[in-house]
């Protein structure tokens, strides 16, 4: 399957103050764990990404590369 995986994280809120790399890594680690556990990687898959405070700060989307 030819697909495009897009991950967008906006780092403009309080969860990223001080050490944004820590919060970005936490979000990506959580996403990676969920992807590995579910085994899902299919075109059309979309997931909102949440910061440590439960706020939506980004998205993950899988699109058809063609």
Buried (B, 14 or more C-beta within 10 A) or exposed (E): EEBEEEEEBEBEEEBBEEEEEEBBEEBBEEBEEEBEEEEEEEBEBEBEBBBBEEEEBBBBBBEEEE
